[in-house]
Amino acid sequence: MPQSEVECLRDEVLKLNRIGIALTSVHQLDQLLDLIVREARALTAADAGSLYLREGERLRFAVSQNDTLRQRLGEAGERALFSSFTLPINERSIAGFVASTRRNLNLADVYRLPAGVPFGFNPDFDRRNDYRTVSLLAVPMLDAEERVLGVLQLINATQHGQVIPFHERFEDLVRSLASQAAVAVRNAELTQELKRVHLDTIYRLSVAAEYRDHDTAMHVRRMSHYSAALARRLGYDARRVEQVLYASPMHDVGKIGIPDAILLKPGRLTPEEREVMQQHPEIGSRILSGSDSEILKLSEVVALTHHEKWDGTGYPRRLRGEDIPEVGRIVAVADVFDALSSKRVYKGAMGMDEALSILQKDAGTHFDPRCVSAFLDIRSEVADIAQRYRDPDVKTA
């Protein structure tokens, strides 16, 4: 083998190793899928690429990237062209053929397929978008047990600005990348499932206290998603937003320590009863204290501070302004908004406009004005959350 080819192969193997390391560092599934396609395209100098994930006996079109269309339409315009769809795992389509046979396909020109192949190329996308698919390399994504998790598809290898066929040496390289990607995808899916189970457990534990106080399971879900959306609007990074999502449902866990005679009393509380009720933040804080978990540490802060008020008239410690931890200020807005806008056995639900106007009126006294302003900014997202997690008996027009 000529020295130049040896050096080229060495460089590509080093790139593949670097890509493998990069894939293991990403655990958000959407980000991982995007990275897989981007790195595979960079490895092969491909103009475009796509990725299908297996769902039962079908493939779901999950990611697409196209440099030509991005340059022509911009990033938002390019994204708007692609919508998710599924196709059966059979030999009639290129991706279906690769998934069903577990074989690579390296096609020099998809419009001039070899005679006798069972699959065809669908030109609809090219026609709609004035694009010309020529060369295509498709490989199966096989996990450690050789199960097909998806198909990676690369389009239009380029050299000096011209479209060329994919060199055959790329077949093994891209197949190796796809196998690494399959393991990373499987790990990300397992992580995602563990997170779903964890969050569901948190909701169920939180609802144990909420059920005793007329609130519903959906209240816990709504207020946690409102809290996370507000944290995102305030500039929290994705990891911190997720922590807020997980921590906020436990805000009222301390109510489990309040006697039913007080917690469920239908009328106005006496001053003595109110004093007992106002112990629930400290009870919750004690329940959640002493953990090394970042989420439980944050939950402890939420439980203790979500009834503090911006002007210092809240409880249990009468903290004022920025002395109140920001996550407590966030959850205060989310919790009160949901209480105002939700129906309970003892009251009707306010409309969104009325509930938001109360938040505005109480900004600077009850609530952090910055949190209220940010909450108003995400009004449409708040409405989506309210609809997604509405109480079962709520009828929509």
N, C-alpha and C positions, 0 to 999 in steps of 0.2 A: 504494500500500500504506500503510495507516495507520501512524503513527509507532510505536505500541505493538508492532505486528507486526514492524516493521523492527528495533526494539531486541531483541525476543524472538529473531528469527532471528540477529542478531549475537551474542547471548549463546550461542546454541546452537552456532554455528560456532566461537566461542572455546572452548567446552567440548570440541568435537570435536577441535580442535587440541591442547588439553591432554591429551586421552585418547590421541591419537596419540603424543605425546611419552612419556607414561607407558608405553605398550605397548612402545616400543623399549627401555625400560630393564629389562624383565623377560625373562630368558632361560631360566628353568625352565618347561618346557611346562605342567605342572599349574597352577602359579601364574599363568601367562599366560592360560590358558583361564578360570580363575576370575575374573581381572581383567576380561577381555573381557565376560563376562556381567554382572558387577557394574556396570561403567561404562555398558553399554548400558541396563541397567535404570534407573540413575540419570538418564540422559539423557531417558528416556521416561516416568519415574515408573511403571514396571511393577512389579507385585507379585511376578512370578516370571519366570524365564527359563531356557533350556537351550541347549546347544550340541552339535551333532553333528559329528564329524570323518569325512572320507571315508577309507575303507580299501578300495581296489579299486572294486568295483561295489556297495559297501554303505556305509551310514552307521553309525558307532558313537556311541551316546549317551555323551557324555563328561563333561558338567557339568550340574548342575541346582541352581537356587536358588529358594527360595520363602519370602517373608517371613511370610505367614500361617501356614504350617506351622511355621516356626522359632519364632514367638511362642507357638504352641500347644504344641509338643513340645520346644523347646530345640534347640540347634544339633546335638547328637549324634542326637537323635530325628529331626530333619529329614534328616540324612545317611543314616540307616538306611533311609529309605523308598525311596531311589533305588539301583538296581543297573544296571550297564552291560548294554546289549543292542545288537543290530544290526538294521537293516532294509534292504531292497533299495532301490536308487535307481530308483524308478519312480513313476508318477503316482497310485498308490493311497493313499499317505499324504501328509500335509501336508509334512513335511520332504522326503520322496522327490520330491514334485512340484516343490518349490522347487529341489532339486538337479538334477533332470533337465531342467527348463525354464529355469533361471537367472532366474526371475521372482520378484518379491516377492509375498507374499500378505498382505493386510490384511483380516482377518475381524472383523466387528463382534460376531458370536456364533457360536461354533463348533458350537453345537447347532442353528443355523438357517442351514445353508450354502446358497448360491445353487443354484438348480436346474441340473442338467446338469454340475456339476463332477465330475471323475473321482475325486477323493480323498474320504476320509471322516475323521471325527474319532473316535479311540478313547477312550471314556469310562471305561475300566477304572480308571485312576489316580484320577480324581475320585470314583468310587464307593467305592473302597477307603479313601480318606482324607478323605471328607466335605469335598471341595473342589469349587468350581465354576469351571471355566475358561469365560470369556466371550469377551473380545476377544483377538485373537492377531495378532502381526506377525512374519512369518518372511521372512528374506532370505538369499540365497546369499553365501557367503564366497568371493570370487573373487580370485586372485592377479594379479600384473602381466601374466601371459599369459592371463588370463581362464579359468584352470582352476578348477573348483569344489573347494575344500579342505574345505568343510563347510557347515553351515547354522546360523544364529543365530536363535533363536526367543524372542520376548518375549510374556508372557502377562499379561493384565488390567491395562491402563493405568488409573491411578487419578487422581482429582481430588477433593479435600475428602473423602477416605475412601470415595468411591463409584467403582465400576468403570465406565469409559467406553470407547468405541472409541479406537483409536490415531489421532491426527490425521494426515492424509495428509502433512503436512510432514515427519513423522518418517521416512517411507519412504526418501527420498533421504539423510537424515542417517544413519540406521542402516545403510543400504547402504554409505555411505562409511566408516562405522566398521568394518563387517564386512570391507571391502576392506583397510583398514589392518591389521585383525586378521589377515587371511589372510596378508599379507606377514610380520607378526610371528611367526605360527605356523610359517610355512615356515622362517624364519630360526632359530627355536627348535629345529625338527626337525633342521635341518642342524647346528646347534651340538651337539645331543644325539648325532647320528650321528658327528660328529668326535670327541666325547668317548669314544664307544664304541670307535672305531678306535684312538684314543690309548691307552686303557686296555688294549685287546687287544694292542697293540704292546708296552706295558710288561710285560704278563704273559709274552709270548713271549720277550722279552729276558731277563726274570728267570729264566724256566724254563731258559734255556741254561746258567746256572750250577747251578740246582737239580738238573737231570738227572744231573749228574756226582756228586751227593751223595745218591742214592737217593730224594730227595723227588720229589713229583709236581707236575704242572701245577695240580692242584686244591688242593694245599697252599698255593700262592701266592694263589689266589683266596680260599680260606677265610680265611687269616690277614689278608689285606688287608681283607676285609669285617668280620672280628672287630675289627680295629683301628679301622675307621671307626665301627662301632657303639659301641665303647667311648669313642671321642672324643666322639661325640654325647651319650652318657650323662654325660660329664664336663663338658658345657656348651659344647662347641665350636659355632660357628655353621655353617650349611650349607656355606659356601664353604670353611671350614677342614676340615670333615669330608671334603669331596671331595678336598682336597689330601692328607689322610692316606690316603684310599683309593688315590690314585695313587702316593704316595711309598712306602708300606709294602712293596709287592711287591719293591722293589729292596734290601731289607735285607741279603741275602746275595750281592749281585752280586760282592763281592770274592772269593768262593770260586773264581771263574774263574781267579784267580792262584795257587791252591794246587795243588801237584803231585798228580797222580792217586795216586801211591804212598801219600800221606798221606791225601788226601781220601777215597779208596775203601778204605782199609785196614780189613779186617773185625775185627781185634782191637783191644786197648787201645793207644793211642798212647804212645810213649816221651815223657819230658819234653821232649826236643829236638823231636820231631814236634809235640807239643802247642803248643810255642812258635811253630812255623811256622803251624799252624792258626789260632792266635789273632791272626795278622796280617791275617786276611781283613777285619775291620772297617775297618782303615786302608787296605787296598788298595781296598775299595769306596768309601771316602770320597774317595780320590784320583781314582778313575774318575769320580765324580760331581761333583767340585769345579769351580769356575770358571764356572758357568753363571749367567745372569741369570734363569733360570726359577725361579719360586717353588717349583714342585713339585720340581725337581732340587735346589734348596737344601735343602728339607726332606728329600729322599731322602738327601742327603749326611749330614745329622744322624742319620737313622735308621740308615744303614749303620754309622756310627761308634759309636753308643751303645746299640744294642739288646742287647749282651751285658754291659753294665754292671749291677751289682747294687746294690740299695738300701743294703746294709751296707758297700759299698766293696770287695768281694772280686772284682768282675767284671773284665772286660778290654775294651779295651786300656789304659785310663787310670786304672782303679781309682777312678772317680768315685763319690761317695757321696750318697745321699738326693736332695734337690732340686737338687744340682749336676748331676744327670743330666737333660738336657732331657726334658720331659714326653712328647714324642712317642716318644722312645726307651724310656721306661718303659711306654708303651701297647703298643708293638710287642713288647716283651719278653714281656708277658702273653699277647698273641695268638699269638705264635710258639710259645712253650712249650706253651700249651694245645693247639694243633693237633698239635704233635709228640707229646704224651702221648696224645691221643684218636684218632690216626690209625694205621692199620696200615702197616707197612713190611716190606720183605723180611727184615729182621733182627729184627723184633719184632711182637707183636700190638698191637691197639688197646685202650687203657683205656676203660672206660665213662665217661660224662660225670661222674657223681658222684665217681668216684675221681680223675679229672683235676682237677676243681674243688677237691677236698679237698687235693690237693697244692699248688695255688695258695694256698689258705688257710693251709696249714701254713708255706709259704715267704714269706707276706706279712710284711714287716718285715725279712727277711734278703735274699732274692733280689729280691722284688717290692715296688713301692710299695703299701702297704696300701690307699690310696685307690683305686688302679686295680683291685686285686683285688676290693674291695667293690663297685665300680661294675660290674665284669664279672659278678659273681654276680647283680646286680640285673637284668641283661639275659639271664639264662639262657635264656628262651624264644626270644629273637631269635638267640642263639648256636646253639640247636638247629635253628632254621629254616635258618640259613646252612650248618650242617654237612650237613643233608639236601639242600639245593639244590645244593651243590658237592661232593657225596660222590664218592669215587673210583669209577671205572667198574665195578670188580670187586666193590664192596660190595653185598651183597644185603640188602634191607630186608624186615621181616616183613610 
